[in-house]
Amino acid sequence: MPKIQTNGIELYYEIHGEGKPLVLISGLGYSSWQWHKMVPLLAEKFQVITFDNRGVGQSDKPAGPYTAGMLAQDTVGLLDALKIEKAVIVGHSMGGFIAQAIALDFPQRVEKLILCSTNFGGPNHAPITPEAMKVLTDVTSDALTRFKNGLAVSTAPGWSEKNPAMIEEWIQWRVANPIEPVHYQAQMAIGLGLMPEAAAFENKLPRLNVPTLILFGAHDKVVPPANADLLAQKIAGSTVVIFPDAGHFFPIEIAEAASRTILDFAA
C-alpha cells in the first residue's frame, strides 16, 4: 500500500500503466475507487495516478475544515514525491474544485486540464436541482434506502434499474468503506468555502492558459450541465463535451466513452 508524506499528512496512491502522467482526483466522499472502471482503459496509453484525498480511504483524516487550496497542495506534493514535473489533471465534482485550484496556483504543473461535473463556485453557478437536493438531504429514510436513492438521482434516468450488478457492487463498496460524518463535513467545507463571490474561481479562470476539456453528463442533477458553458465562457479555448446518456457519475456510468474522450484530448 504505497503512501507518501505531503502537506503534513500521509496520502495513499496507486500508479497504473506507463507514459505521460495523468492524475485523477475524486469527488466528495469518494476514494480512488470512483475511477476503477476507467483506470484500466486510460492506463493503456498513460501513467495513471489515483489517490485518496485527505479525509477518505487509506489517506490520513485530519480534522477539517478543508479547502480546495489545501487539497491542491496535497496533490502537488504527491507529484513532487513521484518526481513528476507536469501532468494532465482530471478532477470530478469536488475534485474539479481541486483541479481548478491546482491550475490557478500551480499552472506550471498542469499540461492539460479536464474538469468533470463541476462548477466554479460563487453565486453565479447553476445550482443543484431541487429533485437532487430533496434526495441527497433526506434524513427520514434508512441509510441503505438513502444511498440507493442517491445513486438513482445521481445517474441517468433508468441507469440504476438497468445495471443492478453495478449498483450492488457500489453498495457493497460503500458498506465496506463508510465515511464518518465528521470527515464528510470536512470535505463538504471545500465547496462551501467557494460560495462567496470573492472566494469563487469564476473571475480567476480567465487567467488560465492551458488546454482545457469540460465534461458533463446531460442528465446531471447534482451539478447541472449548464455549468459546462459557464466554465467555458471563463476559460479561453476550452472544449465542452456533454455525454447524452449519463448523469453525475459518468466515470462509472459510461466509463468506456468517457475514457475514449479523455484519451483523445490528452494524447
Secondary structure, 3 states (H helix, E strand, C coil): CCEEEECCEEEEEEEECCCEEEEEECCCCCCHHHHCCCHHHHCCCEEEEEECCCCCCCCCCCCCCCCHHHHHHHHHHHHHHCCCCCEEEEEECHHHHHHHHHHHHCHHHEEEEEEECCCCCCCCCCCCCHHHHHHHCCCCCCHHHHHHHHHHHHCCCCHHHHCHHHHHHHHHHHHHCCCCHHHHHHHHHHHHHCCCCCCCCCCCHHHCCCCEEEEEECCCCCCCCHHHHHHHHHCCCCEEEEECCCCCCHHHHCHHHHHHHHHHHHC
